[in-house]
């Protein structure tokens, strides 16, 4: 009985570790998506840095990256896993940081004057 419990705990731990690594890999892929996205390049130029800003949820459905090239803008990236692997889409690029947004509104529907 104890051996079964130890085995189950070991499997759970290994699964958790694998899930964390998968999410870390996914965040890297999302960051690369932003770095190579034509709309981001058009908005900020070809020389810029991408920093992860916010991950929404335990299993993210949206990533947010701060993109710095002179002024900072924020790339909002949605992720879908319907196919079993992450697929990214750029929801928007906004100049409004998370601290200045109304959480009851979609982040892409806000401006500095909202």
C-alpha positions in Angstrom: 0.0 0.0 0.0 2.8 2.4 1.0 4.7 1.5 -2.2 1.7 2.3 -4.3 1.3 5.7 -2.6 5.0 6.5 -3.1 4.8 5.5 -6.8 1.7 7.7 -7.3 3.4 10.6 -5.6 6.5 10.1 -7.8 4.4 10.0 -11.0 2.5 13.2 -9.9 5.8 15.0 -9.2 7.2 14.0 -12.6 4.0 15.1 -14.4 4.1 18.5 -12.6 7.7 19.0 -13.5 7.0 18.1 -17.1 4.0 20.4 -17.2 6.2 23.3 -15.9 8.8 22.6 -18.5 6.2 22.5 -21.2 4.8 25.9 -20.1 8.3 27.3 -20.0 8.9 26.1 -23.5 5.6 27.5 -24.6 6.4 30.9 -23.2 9.7 30.9 -25.1 7.8 30.0 -28.4 5.3 32.8 -27.7 8.2 35.2 -27.2 9.8 34.1 -30.5 6.4 34.6 -32.1 6.4 38.2 -31.0 10.0 38.8 -31.9 9.4 37.6 -35.5 5.8 38.9 -36.0 5.6 41.3 -39.0 3.0 43.6 -37.2 5.3 44.0 -34.2 8.3 44.7 -36.5 6.2 47.2 -38.4 5.1 49.0 -35.2 8.4 49.2 -33.5 11.1 48.6 -36.1 13.5 45.8 -36.5 15.7 46.4 -33.5 13.8 45.8 -30.3 13.8 43.6 -27.2 11.0 41.4 -25.9 10.4 40.8 -22.2 7.6 38.6 -20.8 5.2 40.8 -18.8 2.2 38.9 -17.8 1.0 35.3 -18.1 -2.8 34.9 -17.5 -3.9 31.8 -15.7 -2.1 28.6 -14.6 -2.4 27.3 -18.1 -2.1 30.5 -20.1 -4.7 31.5 -22.6 -2.9 34.9 -23.2 0.6 36.1 -22.9 1.7 39.7 -22.7 5.1 40.9 -23.6 6.6 44.4 -23.2 8.4 45.3 -26.4 11.0 48.0 -26.0 12.4 50.1 -28.9 12.6 53.6 -27.7 9.0 53.7 -26.2 7.6 50.6 -24.7 4.5 48.9 -26.1 2.8 45.7 -25.1 2.1 42.8 -27.4 -0.9 40.8 -26.3 -0.7 37.2 -27.6 -3.5 34.7 -27.4 -2.7 31.0 -27.4 -4.9 28.1 -28.5 -4.1 24.4 -27.9 -6.9 22.8 -29.9 -4.5 21.0 -32.1 -2.5 19.6 -29.1 0.3 22.1 -29.6 0.3 25.9 -28.9 -0.8 28.2 -31.7 -0.3 31.9 -31.2 -2.1 34.9 -32.6 -1.3 38.6 -32.0 -4.4 40.1 -30.4 -3.0 43.6 -30.5 -0.1 46.0 -29.7 -1.0 48.6 -27.1 0.9 51.4 -25.5 -1.2 51.0 -22.3 0.6 49.0 -19.6 -1.4 46.6 -17.4 -1.3 49.0 -14.5 -3.3 51.6 -16.4 -5.9 49.3 -17.9 -9.4 48.7 -16.8 -9.5 45.0 -15.9 -13.2 44.8 -16.9 -12.4 45.7 -20.5 -10.5 43.8 -23.1 -6.9 45.0 -23.1 -7.0 45.8 -26.9 -10.0 48.0 -26.5 -8.3 50.6 -24.3 -6.3 53.7 -25.0 -4.3 56.0 -22.7 -7.4 58.3 -22.5 -9.9 55.6 -21.3 
